[in-house]
């Protein structure tokens, strides 16, 4: 492992989730008063287009709950 790689191991997953949540809150606040004209569920993000032509991207909320997959197969 090179010296720069060690910093990647020190990242706190909870801190990343908290930062993503705060960013999503800020984006939603910026959308107040606008009308959503399109929403696209993409592979790694959600894209929301508003009536003024702005597109907002939301990350970090995508994924699957493995427990749901297991119960469906039972």
N, C-alpha and C positions, 0 to 999 in steps of 0.2 A: 504494500500500500504506500503510495507516495504521500508526502506531507500534506498536500492540499486535500486529499481524500478524507483525512481524519475529521475535518470540519463538517463533512456531510453526515457523519455518524453522530454528531453532537446536536443535531436539530431535534427539537422537542415536537413530536407530532401534535400534541395539544395546542402548542403555540401556533403551529401552522393552521390548525382548524379555527382557532380564535381569530387569527388574522384574516382568514378567508371569510368568516362570518361578518367581521367588521366591514370588510370591503363590500360584501353583498348588501349590508345595511345602508352604506353610503350610496351605492348604485340605486337601491330602491328609493331612497330619499330624493335623489335627483330625478326620479321618474314621477314624483307626485305632481298631479295636475295634467299629466300626459295620458293619452289613450294608447293602449297596446293594439297594434294592427297585425302583428305576426309573432308567433312563438315557434321556434324550431328546437326539437330535441336532437342534438347531434351526439356523436359518439363520446366526446369528452367534455361537452359543455352544453349549456342552454343559451340560445340566442333569442333576445327579445327586441323587436323593432317597435318604436313608438311613432305616433302620428307626425312628429317633426322630422322623421327620417333617421333618427339616432338608433344605433343598435347597441344593446348592452349584452355582455357575455357573462355568464355565471359559471364558475368552476367549483369543484370540490364537493358537490352534492350528488355526484353520480356514483353509481355502484350498485351492487346487489347484496341482499342479505342472504348469506349462505343457509341460514336456518329455514328460510322460506323454500329454497330449492330442495332441501332435504325432506320437508314435509310433503311437498307436492309429489315426490317420487315414492312415498310410502303407501 
